Amino acid sequence: MPAPFAQHFEALDRPRRVDRADVLFDSNVFSVNDAAEQKLHALTELLLNHPGQGNFWFSLMTLTEITAPADGQRRIELLKRFRNLYLRFGNRVRFMRSLEDNIKAECASRPHPSADASVVDKDTSNSIASGDLVGLLKEGYEDWRREKVKIRNKYGEYAKKSRKDYAERQDIRLALEQCVPQYFSLNGLEQCDDRAKELLADAADANPSLTLDDIKSRHGDYPCIWTFALLARLAQYAFTIPDVDRRQKFASFEKLLEPHPNDFIDADIAATGAHCGTMITNDRALVAKLNSLYDAGLIRMQGFTVSDALRGYIPPTSDRTPAHEEIARRAYEIYLARGGQHGHDVEDWLQAEHELRFGKQ
């Protein structure tokens, strides 16, 4: 039976209340389609006019993705629309450099490094005026084309080996049958802690004393590390499991296990802005993954398409009284995240009501 709200949404199963005020935008929300742009601007007004809303974030990788189309005219048109949007946000727009920088910042308990629109506006304006990419945008375009090919080739070879191992080794098949159903719980941290450990090692100079146990016990304080590790491991599972097995053995997780060549790129973009409460992306598969991980208490960020945000986004610090059904759903999510232990129903209900009224503490 479909969820009661599913027919009203593109990717959500219900309206979702946002706990954290900042918003991350994906590159795929920008389109040369006028109707899509009007919808994006309507969402912009909704966000700007809500008093509890925070800043609006873009990663520089998002900018390189916007300029990625091979057709030069299309690139410039997308740049125009991108610039129109970030100018609407005024001094509340922030640009981030890289996932690596943000991981180092959170390991050192520093604010994520960012800059205002001036960091990109000169080259963006000059590119629009000249009809072609100039300056850092041109350099970034060439670098990103090469880097994207490398990423896809690297993970393509990795996927080929993983599929071969899955076909030949029963122990791997059995392990995945046990791991996948537990992934959307605290056990998910255990399943991807090797990736988290690699990221921590790369950022060791930011805080040499920080250990894997530290970031695991306080995973909510390290959203960039865990958002990437969780999405990357999920991508690995997706390209390892064949289509037939995904439909037959993992039917409950089929949509979350559909592989795509951009899965690791998506993980990087989402993780770079993982401190935000919301990611606006028209990638429905990414929305489903983010919301499943969020509902399990593993990450801070929820996902919305532009259309779904217009219909089902409940802003932070909203003073509306949550409905009985909303509290019941959130209480059940808390119960599941705690491992399904009985005897805490009153605590779960009170916690759920508090979160829906005031946001997670």
C-alpha positions in Angstrom: 0.0 0.0 0.0 1.5 3.4 -1.0 2.4 5.9 1.7 -0.5 8.3 2.3 1.3 11.3 0.8 3.3 9.6 -1.9 0.9 10.4 -4.7 1.5 14.2 -4.1 5.3 14.0 -4.3 8.0 13.2 -6.8 10.4 11.5 -4.3 9.1 12.0 -0.8 6.8 9.7 1.1 5.4 12.5 3.4 6.0 16.2 4.2 9.3 16.6 6.0 10.2 19.1 8.7 13.8 20.5 8.5 15.8 20.7 11.7 18.7 22.8 10.4 18.3 26.1 8.6 21.0 26.0 5.9 20.3 24.8 2.4 22.7 23.1 -0.1 21.8 23.4 -3.9 22.8 20.7 -6.4 23.8 21.6 -10.0 20.9 19.7 -11.5 18.3 22.2 -10.2 19.5 24.6 -12.9 17.8 24.2 -16.3 17.3 26.1 -19.5 13.6 25.2 -19.2 11.7 28.4 -18.3 9.0 26.5 -16.3 11.7 24.8 -14.2 13.4 28.1 -13.5 10.1 29.7 -12.5 9.6 26.8 -10.0 13.1 27.2 -8.7 12.5 31.0 -8.2 9.2 30.2 -6.4 11.2 28.0 -4.0 13.8 30.7 -3.6 11.1 33.2 -2.4 9.7 30.6 0.0 13.1 30.1 1.6 14.1 33.8 1.7 10.8 34.9 3.3 10.9 32.4 6.1 12.5 34.0 9.2 14.0 30.7 10.4 16.0 30.0 7.2 19.7 30.2 7.2 22.3 30.5 4.5 22.3 29.0 1.0 25.3 27.0 0.0 27.0 25.9 -3.2 30.2 23.8 -3.6 32.7 24.7 -6.3 32.1 21.2 -7.7 28.5 22.2 -8.3 29.7 25.2 -10.3 31.9 22.9 -12.4 29.0 20.6 -13.0 26.9 23.5 -14.2 29.5 24.4 -16.8 30.0 20.7 -17.8 27.7 20.5 -20.9 29.7 20.2 -24.1 27.5 22.8 -25.9 28.9 26.2 -25.2 25.7 28.1 -25.7 23.9 25.8 -23.1 26.8 26.3 -20.7 26.5 30.1 -20.8 22.7 30.0 -20.5 23.0 27.8 -17.4 25.6 30.2 -16.0 23.2 33.1 -16.5 20.4 31.3 -14.6 22.9 30.3 -11.9 24.0 33.9 -11.4 20.4 35.1 -11.3 19.8 32.7 -8.4 22.8 33.4 -6.3 22.3 37.1 -6.6 18.8 36.7 -5.2 20.3 35.3 -2.0 22.4 38.4 -1.5 24.8 38.1 1.5 23.3 34.8 2.6 24.9 32.8 -0.2 28.1 30.9 0.6 30.6 29.0 -1.6 32.7 26.1 -0.4 35.9 24.8 -1.9 36.1 21.0 -1.4 35.1 18.0 0.7 38.7 17.7 1.9 38.7 21.3 3.3 35.4 20.7 5.1 36.5 17.4 6.6 39.7 19.1 8.0 37.6 21.9 9.4 35.2 19.6 11.2 38.1 17.5 12.5 39.6 20.6 14.0 36.2 21.9 15.3 36.4 24.9 13.1 33.7 26.5 10.9 33.6 25.1 7.4 35.6 27.5 5.2 33.6 29.5 2.7 33.4 32.7 0.8 30.7 35.0 -0.5 29.6 35.3 -4.2 32.6 37.6 -5.0 34.8 34.5 -5.2 33.0 33.4 -8.4 31.1 36.5 -9.7 33.9 38.2 -11.7 34.6 35.1 -13.8 31.0 34.2 -14.1 30.1 37.7 -15.3 33.0 37.8 -17.7 32.1 34.4 -19.1 28.5 35.4 -19.7 29.7 38.7 -21.4 32.2 36.9 -23.7 30.0 34.0 -24.5 32.6 31.4 -23.4 34.2 30.3 -20.2 37.1 32.4 -19.0 39.5 32.5 -16.0 39.1 30.0 -13.3 35.8 28.8 -14.8 37.7 27.7 -17.9 40.5 26.1 -15.9 37.9 24.3 -13.7 36.0 23.1 -16.7 39.0 21.4 -18.3 40.2 20.0 -15.0 36.8 18.7 -14.1 36.4 16.9 -17.5 39.6 15.1 -17.0 38.8 14.3 -13.3 35.3 13.0 -14.1 36.7 10.6 -16.6 39.3 9.4 -14.0 36.6 8.9 -11.3 34.3 7.0 -13.6 37.2 4.8 -14.9 38.5 4.1 -11.4 35.1 3.1 -10.1 34.2 1.3 -13.3 37.2 -1.0 -12.8 36.3 -1.4 -9.1 32.8 -2.2 -10.0 33.9 -4.9 -12.5 36.0 -6.6 -9.8 33.3 -6.4 -7.2 30.7 -7.9 -9.5 33.2 -10.7 -10.4 33.9 -11.4 -6.7 30.1 -11.4 -6.0 29.5 -13.9 -8.7 32.3 -16.2 -7.7 32.2 -16.1 -3.8 29.3 -17.3 -1.8 30.7 -15.6 1.4 30.4 -12.2 -0.2 26.8 -12.9 -1.4 25.8 -14.1 2.1 27.5 -11.1 3.8 25.6 -8.6 1.6 22.3 -10.4 2.4 23.0 -9.8 6.1 24.5 -6.3 5.8 22.1 -4.5 3.5 19.0 -4.9 5.7 21.0 -3.4 8.7 22.5 -0.6 6.7 19.9 2.0 7.7 20.6 1.8 11.4 23.6 2.5 13.5 25.1 -0.6 12.1 25.6 1.4 8.9 28.5 3.2 10.6 30.2 -0.1 11.2 29.8 -1.1 7.6 31.5 2.0 6.2 34.0 2.8 9.0 36.9 1.8 6.7 36.1 4.6 4.4 35.6 7.0 7.3 39.0 5.9 8.6 40.6 6.8 5.2 39.1 10.2 5.3 40.2 10.7 8.9 43.8 9.7 8.0 43.8 12.2 5.1 42.8 15.0 7.5 45.2 13.8 10.3 47.2 17.1 10.3 44.0 19.0 11.4 43.7 17.0 14.6 46.3 14.2 15.1 44.7 12.9 18.3 41.2 12.3 16.7 40.4 8.6 16.4 37.9 6.5 14.5 36.2 5.7 17.8 35.9 9.4 18.6 34.1 10.2 15.3 32.0 7.1 15.5 30.7 7.8 19.0 29.9 11.4 18.1 29.0 10.8 14.4 26.6 13.8 14.4 29.6 16.1 14.9 31.3 14.8 11.7 28.7 15.0 9.0 31.0 15.4 6.1 33.0 12.3 6.9 29.9 10.1 7.5 27.7 11.4 4.7 30.5 10.6 2.2 31.4 7.2 3.8 27.7 6.1 3.9 26.8 7.2 0.4 30.0 5.8 -1.1 29.5 2.4 0.6 25.9 2.3 -0.6 27.2 3.0 -4.1 29.6 0.1 -3.8 26.8 -2.2 -2.8 24.7 -0.9 -5.7 27.2 -1.7 -8.4 28.2 -5.0 -6.8 24.7 -6.6 -6.7 23.4 -7.7 -10.1 20.0 -6.4 -11.3 18.3 -9.8 -10.9 19.5 -10.2 -7.2 18.6 -6.6 -6.5 15.0 -7.3 -7.5 14.7 -10.7 -5.9 16.9 -10.7 -2.8 16.9 -7.0 -1.9 13.4 -5.9 -3.1 12.8 -3.6 -0.1 16.0 -1.7 -1.0 15.8 -1.9 -4.8 15.5 1.9 -5.4 18.3 2.6 -3.0 20.6 0.1 -4.7 20.2 1.3 -8.3 23.7 2.1 -9.6 24.6 5.2 -11.5 28.0 6.4 -12.9 27.7 9.6 -10.9 27.1 8.0 -7.5 30.5 8.9 -6.1 30.3 12.4 -7.5 26.9 12.8 -5.8 28.4 11.5 -2.6 31.2 14.2 -2.8 28.8 17.1 -3.5 26.3 16.0 -0.7 29.1 15.4 1.8 30.8 18.8 1.1 27.6 20.5 2.3 26.6 17.8 4.8 26.3 20.4 7.7 23.2 21.7 6.0 19.7 20.5 6.9 18.5 20.3 3.4 19.8 19.5 -0.1 17.7 20.6 -3.0 18.4 18.2 -5.9 16.3 16.8 -8.7 18.1 13.5 -8.4 15.3 11.4 -6.9 17.5 8.4 -6.1 19.8 10.7 -4.1 16.8 12.2 -2.3 15.7 8.6 -1.3 19.2 7.8 0.0 19.6 11.0 2.0 16.2 10.6 3.6 16.7 7.0 4.5 20.1 7.8 6.1 18.6 10.8 7.9 15.6 8.8 9.2 18.1 6.3 10.6 19.8 9.1 12.6 23.0 8.7 10.6 23.3 12.1 8.9 22.0 15.7 9.3 20.7 16.3 5.8 17.4 15.6 4.1 16.8 15.7 0.4 14.0 17.4 -1.6 13.4 17.9 -5.3 12.4 21.5 -6.2 8.8 20.4 -6.7 8.7 18.4 -3.4 10.2 21.3 -1.5 7.4 23.6 -2.7 4.8 21.0 -1.5 6.3 19.2 1.5 9.0 21.3 3.1 8.2 22.3 6.7 10.7 25.1 7.5 13.0 25.1 10.6 11.7 26.8 13.8 8.2 26.7 12.4 5.7 27.4 15.2 3.0 25.2 13.7 1.7 22.4 16.0 2.7 19.0 14.6 -0.2 16.7 13.8 -0.8 13.5 15.8 0.2 11.4 12.7 3.5 13.3 12.3 4.5 12.7 15.9 3.5 9.0 15.7 5.7 8.6 12.6 8.7 10.4 14.2 8.3 8.4 17.4 8.3 5.2 15.4 11.5 6.3 13.6 13.2 7.0 16.9 12.1 3.5 18.2 13.6 1.9 15.1 16.8 4.0 15.3 17.3 2.8 18.9 17.1 -0.8 17.7 13.5 -1.5 18.3 13.8 -1.8 22.1 10.4 -1.7 23.8 9.5 0.1 27.0 10.4 3.7 25.9 7.2 4.6 24.1 6.4 7.7 26.3 10.0 8.9 26.0 9.9 8.4 22.2 6.6 10.3 21.9 7.9 13.3 23.9 11.2 13.4 22.0 9.3 13.2 18.7 7.0 16.0 19.6 9.9 18.2 20.9 11.9 17.6 17.6 8.9 18.5 15.4 8.2 21.7 17.4 11.7 22.9 18.0 14.1 20.8 15.8 16.7 18.3 17.0 19.0 19.5 19.7 
